[in-house]
Amino acid sequence: MSAIGGKADISGRATVELQLEARGDPGVSEVHPYYESHRSEMEASMRMRLDLIDDLLQQHLSLTDTAPVKSDMMQEFEVVLTQMPYVGGAESRMSDFFMRLLGFMAIGRVLQRRGVPKDVIAELELESFKRHMLTVSEVERLEAGRKFMSDDSKALIREQAARSHEQKYQGDFVYDYVEPGPNDTFEFGVNYRACGFCKFAAKHGDREILPNICGLDFAAYDLRGIHLERTQTLAQGASYCNFRFSRKPALKSEG
């Protein structure tokens, strides 16, 4: 499994260990084997997301060469990988959430250290996420949305929601599957009672970056043909996050 590669990888890992030591993490510098097995894909995705906002990094950081800041972000991502909580691997749908989204904590940390305002960090992360999603064809994105709204997917979410209350893994999510009532317009919902991202942010000092992760949800579902309604989040201090899903016309028209 390749990391960033060659001699640069050795020095990069040394930097990671120094960063962990500076943060007071008690000698934890190993990536969980499950995430290690997906390291190359996660790093490739991270690099692409950074390349896709090269113009915005130049603009907002007043840079002509973005290589150093992107290198800092990749090194910070190595730190995030060692901090990524194991929540069941392939047996849990939430593992994918961590693998797809925790890289934005690394981006946010580096931008924070460079004094970038919070609203600009949020804009950069959202734009990176959207541009990355748009590298996938509309046909593929809508098919992913169709699968998410399928009966099989609902059954899986319902089953894993019930299992989440066992709280087998400390850093995991806890959530309920929500059936629509007779007067509801949504197809199904999820109430997150405990959020893995909130736990991660509290543990590693990323509370200011946390709302940016929440802000990605609307684009994530919209670009797959799904309307998300959400009026409260744990990150805002609510007792749970209320996700409500319905199909947009692009999905309805094809059943």
C-alpha positions as CSV (number, residue, x, y, z in Angstrom):
1,M,0.0,0.0,0.0
2,S,1.6,3.2,-1.1
3,A,1.5,6.4,0.9
4,I,2.9,9.6,-0.6
5,G,5.8,7.7,-1.7
6,G,9.6,7.2,-1.5
7,K,11.9,9.3,0.6
8,A,9.3,12.0,0.9
9,D,7.1,9.5,2.6
10,I,9.7,8.7,5.2
11,S,10.2,12.4,6.1
12,G,6.4,12.9,5.9
13,R,5.9,10.2,8.5
14,A,8.5,11.7,10.7
15,T,6.6,15.0,10.5
16,V,3.4,13.2,11.4
17,E,5.0,11.7,14.5
18,L,6.3,15.2,15.5
19,Q,2.8,16.6,15.0
20,L,1.2,13.9,17.1
21,E,3.7,14.4,19.8
22,A,3.1,18.2,19.8
23,R,-0.6,17.5,20.2
24,G,0.0,15.3,23.2
25,D,-1.4,12.2,21.5
26,P,-0.1,9.3,23.6
27,G,2.1,7.6,21.1
28,V,-0.7,6.7,18.7
29,S,0.8,6.9,15.3
30,E,-0.5,3.8,13.6
31,V,-3.3,3.7,11.1
32,H,-5.9,1.0,11.8
33,P,-5.4,-1.9,9.4
34,Y,-8.9,-1.4,7.8
35,Y,-8.0,2.2,6.9
36,E,-4.5,1.2,5.9
37,S,-6.0,-1.1,3.4
38,H,-7.8,1.9,1.8
39,R,-5.0,4.4,2.3
40,S,-4.0,4.7,-1.4
41,E,-7.6,5.5,-2.5
42,M,-8.1,8.0,0.3
43,E,-4.8,9.8,-0.4
44,A,-5.7,9.9,-4.2
45,S,-9.1,11.3,-3.4
46,M,-7.5,13.9,-1.1
47,R,-4.9,15.0,-3.7
48,M,-7.7,15.4,-6.3
49,R,-9.8,17.5,-4.0
50,L,-6.8,19.8,-3.4
51,D,-6.0,20.0,-7.1
52,L,-9.6,20.9,-7.9
53,I,-9.4,24.0,-5.7
54,D,-6.0,25.1,-6.8
55,D,-7.4,28.4,-8.2
56,L,-9.2,29.1,-4.9
57,L,-6.2,28.4,-2.8
58,Q,-4.2,30.8,-5.0
59,Q,-6.9,33.4,-4.7
60,H,-7.6,33.2,-0.9
61,L,-4.1,32.6,0.3
62,S,-2.5,35.0,-2.2
63,L,-0.2,32.3,-3.5
64,T,1.3,31.7,-6.9
65,D,2.6,28.2,-5.9
66,T,0.2,26.1,-3.9
67,A,2.5,23.1,-3.7
68,P,3.7,23.8,-0.1
69,V,0.2,24.3,1.3
70,K,-1.1,21.2,-0.4
71,S,1.9,19.3,1.0
72,D,1.1,20.6,4.5
73,M,-2.5,19.4,4.0
74,M,-1.4,15.9,2.8
75,Q,0.9,15.6,5.9
76,E,-2.0,16.7,8.1
77,F,-4.1,14.1,6.5
78,E,-1.5,11.5,7.6
79,V,-2.2,12.7,11.1
80,V,-6.0,12.4,10.6
81,L,-5.5,8.8,9.4
82,T,-3.9,7.9,12.7
83,Q,-6.8,9.5,14.6
84,M,-9.6,8.0,12.5
85,P,-11.7,5.8,14.8
86,Y,-12.5,2.2,13.8
87,V,-16.2,1.6,13.8
88,G,-16.6,-1.8,12.3
89,G,-14.9,-1.5,8.9
90,A,-16.9,-3.0,6.0
91,E,-19.6,-4.1,8.4
92,S,-20.7,-0.5,9.1
93,R,-21.9,2.1,6.6
94,M,-20.4,4.8,8.8
95,S,-16.8,3.7,8.0
96,D,-17.3,5.1,4.6
97,F,-18.5,8.5,6.1
98,F,-15.2,8.8,7.9
99,M,-13.1,7.7,5.0
100,R,-14.8,10.2,2.6
101,L,-15.1,13.2,4.9
102,L,-12.4,13.3,7.6
103,G,-9.9,14.7,5.1
104,F,-11.7,18.0,5.4
105,M,-10.5,18.2,9.0
106,A,-6.9,18.1,7.7
107,I,-7.7,20.9,5.2
108,G,-9.4,23.0,7.8
109,R,-6.5,22.6,10.3
110,V,-3.9,23.8,7.9
111,L,-6.0,26.8,6.7
112,Q,-6.7,27.7,10.4
113,R,-3.0,27.7,11.1
114,R,-2.5,30.1,8.1
115,G,-5.1,32.5,9.6
116,V,-7.8,31.9,7.0
117,P,-11.2,33.2,8.2
118,K,-13.8,30.5,9.1
119,D,-16.2,31.5,6.4
120,V,-13.5,31.2,3.8
121,I,-12.4,27.8,5.1
122,A,-16.1,26.6,4.9
123,E,-16.3,27.9,1.3
124,L,-13.1,26.2,0.2
125,E,-14.1,22.9,1.7
126,L,-17.6,22.9,0.2
127,E,-16.3,23.9,-3.2
128,S,-13.6,21.2,-3.1
129,F,-16.3,18.6,-2.1
130,K,-18.7,19.7,-4.9
131,R,-16.1,19.8,-7.6
132,H,-14.9,16.4,-6.6
133,M,-18.4,15.0,-6.8
134,L,-18.9,16.6,-10.2
135,T,-16.0,14.5,-11.6
136,V,-18.5,11.7,-11.5
137,S,-21.1,11.7,-14.3
138,E,-24.7,12.7,-13.6
139,V,-25.8,9.2,-14.6
140,E,-23.6,7.6,-12.0
141,R,-24.5,10.1,-9.3
142,L,-28.2,9.6,-9.9
143,E,-27.8,5.8,-9.8
144,A,-26.1,6.2,-6.4
145,G,-29.0,8.2,-5.3
146,R,-31.5,5.6,-6.5
147,K,-29.6,2.9,-4.6
148,F,-29.6,5.0,-1.4
149,M,-33.4,5.5,-1.7
150,S,-34.0,1.8,-2.5
151,D,-35.9,-0.7,-0.3
152,D,-32.7,-2.7,0.2
153,S,-30.8,0.4,1.4
154,K,-33.6,1.4,3.7
155,A,-33.5,-2.1,5.2
156,L,-29.8,-1.9,5.8
157,I,-30.0,1.5,7.4
158,R,-32.9,0.3,9.6
159,E,-30.9,-2.7,10.7
160,Q,-27.7,-0.8,11.3
161,A,-29.5,1.9,13.2
162,A,-30.9,-0.6,15.6
163,R,-27.4,-2.1,16.0
164,S,-25.8,1.3,16.6
165,H,-27.5,1.5,20.0
166,E,-25.3,-1.3,21.2
167,Q,-22.5,1.3,21.1
168,K,-19.9,-1.3,20.4
169,Y,-17.3,1.3,19.2
170,Q,-16.6,4.4,21.3
171,G,-16.2,6.8,18.3
172,D,-19.2,5.6,16.4
173,F,-22.6,7.1,15.5
174,V,-25.8,6.2,17.3
175,Y,-29.0,6.7,15.3
176,D,-32.6,5.9,14.7
177,Y,-34.4,5.0,11.5
178,V,-37.5,7.3,11.1
179,E,-40.6,6.1,9.2
180,P,-42.8,8.8,7.7
181,G,-46.2,9.6,9.3
182,P,-49.4,10.0,7.4
183,N,-48.9,13.7,6.9
184,D,-45.2,13.6,6.2
185,T,-43.7,14.3,2.8
186,F,-40.4,12.7,3.3
187,E,-39.7,9.0,2.3
188,F,-37.6,8.1,5.3
189,G,-35.4,9.8,7.9
190,V,-32.5,9.3,10.3
191,N,-32.1,10.9,13.7
192,Y,-28.5,10.9,14.7
193,R,-28.4,10.7,18.6
194,A,-24.6,10.6,18.7
195,C,-22.3,11.8,15.9
196,G,-18.8,10.3,15.2
197,F,-17.7,13.6,13.7
198,C,-18.7,15.5,16.8
199,K,-16.8,13.0,19.0
200,F,-13.8,13.3,16.7
201,A,-13.9,17.1,16.8
202,A,-14.2,17.2,20.6
203,K,-11.3,14.8,21.0
204,H,-8.9,16.5,18.6
205,G,-9.8,20.2,19.0
206,D,-11.6,20.5,15.7
207,R,-14.9,22.1,16.9
208,E,-14.5,25.2,14.7
209,I,-14.1,23.0,11.6
210,L,-17.0,20.6,12.5
211,P,-19.8,22.7,11.0
212,N,-18.1,22.6,7.7
213,I,-18.5,18.8,7.7
214,C,-22.2,19.2,8.4
215,G,-22.5,21.7,5.6
216,L,-21.4,19.1,3.0
217,D,-24.5,17.0,3.5
218,F,-26.8,19.1,1.4
219,A,-24.5,19.0,-1.6
220,A,-23.8,15.3,-1.1
221,Y,-27.5,14.4,-1.4
222,D,-28.5,17.1,-3.9
223,L,-26.0,16.0,-6.5
224,R,-27.3,12.5,-6.2
225,G,-30.9,13.6,-6.9
226,I,-32.0,13.5,-3.2
227,H,-33.6,16.3,-1.3
228,L,-32.3,16.6,2.3
229,E,-34.3,18.5,4.9
230,R,-32.5,19.1,8.2
231,T,-33.4,21.7,10.7
232,Q,-31.1,20.9,13.6
233,T,-27.7,19.3,14.3
234,L,-25.8,18.0,17.3
235,A,-23.0,20.3,16.3
236,Q,-25.4,23.3,16.8
237,G,-26.3,22.0,20.3
238,A,-29.5,20.1,19.4
239,S,-30.3,16.8,21.0
240,Y,-30.1,15.0,17.7
241,C,-29.6,15.7,13.9
242,N,-32.9,15.2,12.0
243,F,-32.2,14.0,8.4
244,R,-35.3,13.7,6.2
245,F,-34.9,12.3,2.7
246,S,-37.1,12.5,-0.4
247,R,-36.5,12.0,-4.1
248,K,-36.0,15.0,-6.4
249,P,-37.8,15.0,-9.8
250,A,-34.7,13.4,-11.5
251,L,-35.2,10.3,-9.4
252,K,-39.0,10.3,-9.3
253,S,-39.2,10.4,-13.1
254,E,-37.5,7.0,-13.2
255,G,-39.3,5.4,-10.3
